[in-house]
Amino acid sequence: MRFLLRQGILWQDFAELAKETFVEIARAEYGIDGRPTNNSRVAMLTGLSRREVARVRDVLLETGPQDEERSV
């Protein structure tokens, strides 16, 4: 957190990045039979609402695949 504060990262930016990462990993790695997980299951796994999961999923789909550094 000290690093983020020194770099000028705001809470809102950090929170959005965390949500995107939670949703991205939950969809990709916790699906059934290798398919992406549905919004209800992602909501259950992450604690986000289904509405928020859908919003974040749409953001992820608009931006396309993320580079390897971001996924780590």
C-alpha positions as CSV (number, residue, x, y, z in Angstrom):
1,M,0.0,0.0,0.0
2,R,2.9,2.4,0.7
3,F,4.1,1.8,-2.9
4,L,0.6,2.6,-4.3
5,L,0.4,5.8,-2.2
6,R,3.8,6.9,-3.3
7,Q,2.9,6.3,-6.9
8,G,-0.3,8.4,-6.5
9,I,-2.7,5.5,-7.0
10,L,-6.1,6.5,-5.7
11,W,-8.4,4.2,-3.8
12,Q,-10.9,4.2,-6.6
13,D,-8.3,3.1,-9.1
14,F,-7.1,0.3,-6.8
15,A,-10.6,-0.9,-6.1
16,E,-11.5,-1.0,-9.7
17,L,-8.3,-2.9,-10.6
18,A,-9.0,-5.4,-7.8
19,K,-12.6,-5.9,-9.0
20,E,-11.4,-6.5,-12.5
21,T,-8.8,-8.9,-11.4
22,F,-11.3,-10.8,-9.2
23,V,-13.8,-11.1,-12.0
24,E,-11.2,-12.0,-14.6
25,I,-9.7,-14.8,-12.5
26,A,-13.0,-16.2,-11.3
27,R,-14.4,-16.3,-14.9
28,A,-11.3,-17.9,-16.4
29,E,-10.2,-20.4,-13.7
30,Y,-13.4,-21.4,-11.8
31,G,-15.7,-22.4,-14.7
32,I,-17.2,-25.8,-15.2
33,D,-15.7,-27.9,-18.0
34,G,-13.2,-25.3,-19.0
35,R,-15.8,-22.7,-19.9
36,P,-16.0,-19.2,-18.3
37,T,-18.0,-19.0,-15.1
38,N,-21.4,-17.3,-15.3
39,N,-22.1,-14.0,-13.5
40,S,-24.0,-15.6,-10.6
41,R,-21.1,-17.9,-9.7
42,V,-18.6,-15.1,-10.1
43,A,-20.7,-13.0,-7.7
44,M,-20.8,-15.8,-5.2
45,L,-17.1,-16.4,-5.4
46,T,-16.1,-12.7,-5.2
47,G,-18.7,-11.2,-3.0
48,L,-19.6,-8.7,-5.7
49,S,-23.2,-8.2,-6.7
50,R,-24.3,-9.8,-10.0
51,R,-24.9,-6.3,-11.4
52,E,-21.4,-5.2,-10.5
53,V,-20.0,-8.5,-12.0
54,A,-21.8,-7.8,-15.2
55,R,-20.5,-4.2,-15.3
56,V,-16.9,-5.3,-14.7
57,R,-17.2,-8.2,-17.2
58,D,-18.4,-5.7,-19.9
59,V,-15.4,-3.4,-19.1
60,L,-13.1,-6.4,-19.5
61,L,-14.7,-7.5,-22.7
62,E,-14.4,-3.9,-24.1
63,T,-10.7,-3.7,-23.3
64,G,-9.9,-7.2,-24.6
65,P,-7.3,-9.6,-23.3
66,Q,-4.9,-8.2,-20.8
67,D,-1.1,-8.5,-21.0
68,E,0.7,-11.1,-18.9
69,E,2.0,-8.6,-16.3
70,R,-1.5,-7.5,-15.4
71,S,-2.7,-11.1,-14.9
72,V,-0.1,-11.9,-12.4
